[in-house]
Amino acid sequence: MSEGKQEIRIEKSKKPRVVLSSIFLLLGSVSFIAMLVVARREELFSSAEGNAYITGLVVLILSFSIMFWIGTGWWFVNLVKPLPRPKHGVDFKLFWMGLITSASILLLTFILSLARSYNNYITGEYAWIAWIAFSIVGLFIAGGAWHVARLVKPSIASRMRRRHPARKGGKVLFLVTCASIIAGTVTSHAMLLQNASGTGEAGMFYLESGTENTSVILLIGDGMGHPHMELGRLVEFGPEGESSASRFPHATNVSTSNIDGGITDSAAAGTAIATGVRTQTGRISTSWNDKNITTILEIAKEQGYATGLISICHLTHATPAVFAAHQPSRNMFLEIAGDMVDHEVDLLLGGGRDDDYLGTHISHMQSSGYEYATNKTTLMAFNSTPALGLFANKDLPKAQDYTNETAAPTLLEMTQKGIELLNETGKPFFLMVEASAIDWAGHANDKVYAAHEMIEFDKVINHSINLATADNTLQVLLTADHETGGLQITGHEFTTALPGPGDSLEEKIQKRTDRANEISVSWSTGGHTNDDVIFAGMGPYASQITNASLNTDIFSIMRLAIEGIDGPVQAGINTGYFPVVYVYVAIAGVGITIAVLAGISIKRKLRGSR
């Protein structure tokens, strides 16, 4: 029997190893192809603002698949005809050690990236899924590389126990492999960051004639994704009905990623909407280097507009705060309250009567001319601004908990009265209205809670659209800061009738609750997601909404209506931003590479001296 056939018989006898390695190759290949299908469907490679989490997974699986394909291909070629040994004796075990080391660094970089920008995947309610995925990836790195390496060079295990001189070719190959993957990893993350850290660009939108003195109503559904809107529609209007949001003539989707390309929060997303600049999670209209960023409310005041903020949460909460405050942390409620008072906003309606929020400023604001209300009856008696309404110590009641005796006004009632008061000023106005509790329902994974909040917000949307229909100088915009919960609707089977105009408030609430329970849903997380959200509108400049792709573009549409200029005031403020974490990873990767090389050299020298 020839030596070549003997080689083949020896390899065939190692079936367990061959089977295991083939499984690794198959799983890697199938996963890679599946991710490419998802990437193509989600247009991740045709849009710079795709879901960075999925894109990162595609990069990981692509790297592993290529490694497995090359290794297995090398093995099959060597199986048929053993390849000649390189003249300088390059030791391929160093190549595979390089792959394992650098792939581990790649995985570490990815985990650190998630920890910084996708915290929900690391510490959230469903973090165990991510850690299982990391464990599987780690198994691929260690097990897959080791098995493929042994297939490529069957004698690798015995050679590791044998004395042999150091080979510079292997060291160079190891170093180049590590350096290449480390550089590629850091570069890929840097590209994601560059896509995310940009500000809204000037010149994307154009000035329209006859749009002077345009009033702006910005409606923000906190945590509101498309499935939340669908949930509210099904409950209130049924499968054949249409929600108020469908009345907007212009609509698109915009990305919500923060400056790190990761999942945002209400502070960073609100800042992007209010200023046209993306920032780090938790910041209130300040940049990554602690510079204040001009907000649309500040621009409106400079242009002589009346201004207003309405929310069912305490008014120092992240979303209302970003329009009238500048602080490095969303949790600095007292400092935010001071900023909001200094901004002299004409209309403030919401919660936050406690001293931890706006409570300590009430007397000062009253002495400065503000009318002050703590209940619906007092609010409805107002006839001028400035007006302050704080209807709860912290946050207003859930929509489903309202009765005819509830002292606090609903979001719709605050919006109706707020617009009336702003119109009384005789000036054009800017008003932001936030439906805060959609986000809280998403965090709680509570479909009934979410449905009630969406239905209340739908009433606000409907009222605003009716006003814009009657007044072509009014711009009404609808969006969300981010999606919360990863909600998906999986089915419904209704037996409860739709709420009707003849039903009492209690009957409507009960029907909505029953119908929400007749809808099947799934939740992927208890935190935020990176899903794109709606951006819709009508009135001046709304026809340009379809040109928008980022949440920072919302600012441009508003600024054009108010000032006739698009783009942020501080354009280019994020130039030079690069998270330190990636510098640390790159340094660590080079350090590990040098340490491994030094260890190999020392070990070989010790062996050679024996």
N, C-alpha and C positions, 0 to 999 in steps of 0.2 A: 504494500500500500504506500502511495506517495506521501511525502511530508505534508503537501497541501491538504489532502483528504483527511489525514490524521488531525490536522488543525481544525477542520470542520467538525469531525466527530467529537473532539474535545469540547468545542463550543456548544454542540447540540446536547451534550450531557449536562449542561448547566441550565436546564430548562426553568427552574424556579426563578433564577436571576433574569433570564431572558423574558419570561412572562411578566414579572414585576416591572421591568424596565419598559416593556411594551405598553403596559397599562398606564404608566406615567406618561408615555408619549401620546397615547390615545386620548387620555383625559386632558392633557395640555392642548392638544390639537382641537378637540371638540370645544373646549372652553374658549379657545382663541377664536374659532370660527363663530361661535355663538355671540361673543362680544363684538365681533365685527358686524354681525347682523344687527345687533342692538345699536351699535354706533351709526350704522348706515340709516337705520330707521329714525333715530333721534337726530340725524344730521350733525353729529358731533364734530366731524372733520370738515364740514363745510361752513360751520359757524364758530367763530373765535370764542363765543360765549357759551359753549356747550357745557354739559354737566361735568365738572372737573373730576368728580369722584369716579364716575364711570370711565371717563377718559383715562384716569390714572390706572384703573383696573385693566383697561385694554393694553396700556403700555406694559404693565407687569406681565400679563399673560403672553403678550407678543414676545417679550424677552425670554420667558421660560420656554415657549414653544420653539423659538429659533434654536435655543440651546439643545433641546431634546432632538429636534430634527437633524441638526448638524452631527450630534453625537451618535445617533442611531444610524444615520447615513454612513458615517465613518465606519461604524461597526460592520454594517452589511458589506461595504466595499472590502474591508479587511478580512471578512469571513470568506469571501470568494477567493481573493488573492491578497495575501499579506503584503502590506505596503512596505517599501524599503525604509529602513531606519535613517533619519537625517544624518548627514555627515558629522555634524557637531553634537549629535546626541541630545536634541531637545527633549526634555523630560515632560511628557504631556500631563503627568499628575499635577505639575505646577499650574498648568493651564486650567485644569478642573478646580484646583484649590482657589485659583483666582476667580473663577466663575462663582463658586460658592461664597467666597468672601465678599465680592462686590455685589452679588445678588442679595446677600444679607444686608449690606449697606443700603441698597435700593429699597428693600422692604422696610428698614428702619426709617429711611427718609420719608417713605409713604405714610408710615404710622405717625411720625412726628407732624407731617403735614395735616393729617386728620385731626390730631390732637389740637393743633392750632386753629384750623379753619372748619373742621367738621367734628366739633367736640361731641355732638350727639352720637356719632358712630363709636366713640371711644368710651364715653361715660354715661350715655343716655340709657333709657329704659331697655332698649334692645341692643345694648352694646355687646352682649354675649354672642350675637350673630357675627359681628365684625371680628371678634377675637377668635371665633371658630374659623372664620375665613383666613385670618392671619396664620393660625396654626396649620391649616391645610397648605397655604402658600409656603410656610416654613418647611413643611414636610417635602413639598416639591423641590425646594431649593436643596435641602440636604440629601434626601433619599434619591431624588431624580438624578441630580448631578453625580452622586457617588456610583449609582448603578450604571449610568451611561459611561462614566469614566472607566469602570471595570470592564465594560463591554469593549470600549475602544482599546484598552490596554489590559488584557487579562492578568498580566504579571504585576499590576500596580501594587497589590497588597503585599506580595512577597518582596518587591523591590523597596518598599518603604522600610523594611527591616534589614536591608542589605547595605553594607558600606559601599559608597561610591563617591567619586569626586563631584564637587559642585559643578553645575553646568550653567554658564552664563546665559545661554539661549533660553533655558527654562525661566530663569529669573526675569529676563527681559520680557518674555511672553506673559508671565504672571503680572508684572508691573503694568504693561500696556493694557492687558485685559481689565485689570482693576481700574486703572485710570480712565479708560474709555467708558466703562459702565458708570463710574462715579460722575464723570463729566456729563454723560448723556442724561443721567438722572437729574442732576442739578439743573441742567439746561432745560429739560422738559418742564420741570417745576417752575423755572424762571419764566418760561413762555406762558404758562398758565397765569402766573402772577402779572405779567405784563398785560395780558388780555384783560385781567380783572381790575388792575389798579388805575386804568385810564379814567379820565374825567369825561363828562359829556363834551362832545366836540362842537365848536362853533362852525357854522356854514352848512350843517346838515339840513337845517330848516330855513325857510325864507319868510320875509316880511310880507304880510298881506295888507292891502289898502283898506281904509275905512274901518279899522279895528281899534281906534283910539277909545280910551275909557272903557275897556272891556273888563267886566267883573269876572272873577274866577271862583268857582266852587270845586274844591278837590275832595273827593270821597275816597277814603282809605279803609279797606276791610283788612284789619290786622289778622294775619294768618290765613287769609282767604285764598284758597286754590280753586281751580275750576270745579273739582268734585264737591267742594263746599257749596258753590253756587248751584250746582246741579241738585244737591241734596235739598236745598231750600226750595228750588223750583218744583221738585217732585212732591214735596209735602204740601206746599201752598197752592200750586196750580195743576198738579197732576202730570202724567207722562205726555199729554197732548198740549198742555198749557205752556205759556212763555213767561219768563221772569222779566222784570223791568229792565235788567241789564241788556236784554236782547233788543231793546228799543234804540240803543246807541247806534248811529249810522256808521261809525268808524271804530274799529277795534283791531288790536294785535296782541302779541305776547311779548313780555320783556323779561330779561334775566334779572336775578336778584343777588348774584354773588357779591361778597364783600371784596375788599381790596386784595385779600389773599387768595381769591378765586374759590373761596369756600362758602359754606352755609352761613348766612347772615343772621342778624337779629334785628329787632325793631329799631334800635339806635342807629346801626350802620346803614340799614336799608332806608330808614327815614331820612338820614343825612343825605343819602344819594338822591332821594326825591326832592328834598327841600333845598339842596345846594348845587346839584349837578356833579358832585364829587363823591367818589367811593372812599370809604374809610375803614378803619379796623372795627371789629365787633365791640360794642359797648360805648363807642364815642358819640357824643352829642354835638354835631356840627363843628367838630374839630378834626384836623388832619392827623395823619400818623405822627407828625412831628410837632403836635400841639399848637398849630396855628388855627385861628378862628376862620370859618368859611362862611361867606355871606349867604343868607337864606332868602328864599322867595318872599317871605313875610317882611323882611327888612327892606328888600327892594320895593315892595308895594308901599310901605310907609314912606320911603323916600320919594315915591311918585305921587304922594298925596292920597293914597288909598285908605279906606277904613279896613281894619283887619279883625279877624276872629278865629278862635280855636274852640272846637266842640268835641267832647269825647265822653264816654261813659266810665273811663278809668280816672284815676286822680290825674290832674292836669300836668303834674311834674313827671308823669310816665314818659317813656322814651319817645313815642310818636308825636304827641303834641309838643314835647320839649324841644325837638330838633328844629322847630320853626322859630322859636323865640328864646333860645339859650345856647351857650357854648361852654361845654364842660368835657373833661377827658373821660368821665365815667357816667353812665346812665343812672347809677345808684346815688349820685350826689344830689339828692332831692332838694335839700335846703338851698344849696347853691343854685340849682336850676330854678327854684322858686324865685330867688332874688333876681336872676336874669330876666325871668318872664315879667316880673313887676317893672323892671327897668325898661323893658321894651314897650310898655304902655299899650298893650294890645287892647283894642276897643271893646272886644267881646270875648269873655272867657266863661264857658259853661261846661261843667263836668263834676268830677269828684275831687277830693283832696282838702277837706275842711280841717283835717287834723293838723296839729302843730308840726308833724313830721313832713308836711307838704306845704300848702299855702297858708295854713292857719295863722301863722304869726304875722302875716302881711295884710290880713283882712282890714284891720283898723286903719292902717296907713292908706290902703287903697280907697277906703270909704272917704277918708279925709281929703283924698286927691280927686274926689268927684265921682267915683264909681257907685252906681246903684248895686245893692247887694241882695241876693235872694238865696234862701236855703230850701225852698219848696216850689212846686209848680204854680201854686196860686200867686205867690209874690212875683215870680218870673213873668207870668202872663200880664201882670199889671204894669210892667216896664214899658216906657214909651221913648226912651232915648239911651244913648251910650255916652260914656263907657259903662259897661255892665259886667258884673261878676256874679256868677251863679255856682255855688258849691253845694251840691245836693246830697252829699254823703261824706262821712269822715275819710273814706278811702275811695272805693269804687261803687258805682250805682248798682242796683239789683239786676239779676238776670232777667232777660225779657220774659221768660216763662213764669217768673215769680210776681209779675205786676198784677195788680187788681185795680178796680176802680177807686179804691181808697188809698193807693200808694201815693205818698207825698211827692216823691221825686218825679220829674218829667221823663218821658221816654226819649230815646234818641231822635225820633221823628218830631216830637214836640219841641225839643231844644233847637232842632234844625229850622223848623218853621218860624219860631219866634226869633231865632238868631238872624235869619235872612231879613225878616221884617225890620228888626232894629238897625241892621247895617244899611238897609235901603233908606231908612229915615235920615241917615247922615247926609244924603244928597250927593255922596261921593261914590265912585266905583269902589268895589270892595274885593278883598281876598278872604276866603273862608275855607278852613280845613275841617272836615268832619270825619271822625274815626269811629268805626265799629270795633271796639277793642276785644270784646268777649269771644269773637270767632276764634281768635288765637287761643284763649283759655280753654275753649271747648276742644280744640285740637290737641292741646297738651294733655287734657283729661281723657282723650279718645272717647268722647261722649257725643254720639250722633244726635241725640235728642236736644242737648244743649246747643250744638252747632246749628241745627235746623231752626230753632227758635231765633237765634241771633241773626242768622242769614235772612229770615223773613222780616225781622224788624229793620235790617239794613236795606232790604228791598224796597220798603216803604219810603225810606229816605231817598233812594235812587230814583224812584218813581216821581216823588215830589220835585226833585231837582230837575229831572228831564222835562216835566210839565212847565216849569219856570223858563227853561231854556227854549222850549218850543214857542212860548209866547214872547220871548225877548231874544232877538238875534244878536244882541251885544253881550250875552252871558255865555261864558265858557264853563262847561261842566265836564270834569274828568273823573274817571273811576279807575282805581288800581288797588293793589295790595302790596304790603311791604315784603311778604314772603308767604310760603305755604307752611302750614303746621299740621303734623300728624301723619303725613303720607296717606291721606284718605283716598280710598277707592270704593266706588259703588259697585257691588257685585250682583244685585238683583232687587226686585221688589214684588210684593203681592199684596195689593191694597184691598182691604175690606171696609175701611173707614171712609166715610164720605168727606169730600173737600170742605174746608171751613167756608161758611157762607155769610153774606152780608147781614142776614137776619139772626145769626148766632150771637150770643152774648160773649164778652171777653173770655169768661171762664170756659165756655163751650169751644171757642176757637182754640184756646190753649190746649184743651184736652184732645181735640181732634188732631192738632199738630203733633202732639206727643205720641198719640196712637199711630198716626201715619208714619212718623219717623221710625217707630219700632217695627214697622212693616217693611222697612227697607234694609237689605243686607249690605253691610259694608265691611271693609278691612282697613286696618291701620298699620303702617309700616314702622312707626316710631312714636314716641311721646314728645319729640322735639320738632325742630324745624327741618325743612328739606330745601333742596336747591332747585325745585321745580320753577319753571317760568310762570308768571302770573299775568292776569289780564291788564291791559291798558286800553281803555275805551273812552269815548267822549263825543261831544257835539258842541257846536258854536264856533267862534273864531279859532282858526288854526287846527281844529280837530281833524280836518281832512289830511293833515300831515302826520297823523298818528301812525299810519301804516309804514312810515319811514323809520319808526323807532324800533330799537332792539334791546336797549339797555334801560334800566330804571332811571338812570341819570338823564335820559332824553325827556322824561316827564317835566323836569325843571325847565328845559329849553322851550317846550310848548307853552308853559305858564309865563316864562319871562318874555317871550315874544308878545303875548297878549297884554302884559302889564307895561313893559319897557321898550318893546320893539327890537330886542336883542336876543340872540340865542347863545347857548353855551354858558358855562359857569363864570362867575366873576373872577375866581382864582384858577383860571385854566392853567394846567401844567403843574399844579401844586404837588402832585404825587410823583413828579419826576425824580428818579433816583431811589425810589422806594424798593427795598429788597429785604425780606425778613432775615434776621440774624440767624435764625434756626438753620437755614440752608448753608450759611457760611460754616456754622459749627459742624454740620454733617459732612461737608466737603473736607474740612480739616481733619475730622475724625476718620474719614475714609482714607485719606493719604497717610494718616498716622498708623492706622491698622495695616495698611499695605507695607509700609516701611518696617513695622514691627514684625510682621510675618516673614518678610524677606530676611531681616536680621536674625530671626530665630532659626530659619532654615540654614543660613550660613554658619551660625555658631554651632548648631547641632552637627552639621557635616564636618566642621573643623574638629569637633570633639571626637567624632567617630574616626576621622582620619588619623588622629594622634594616637589612637589605641593600637 
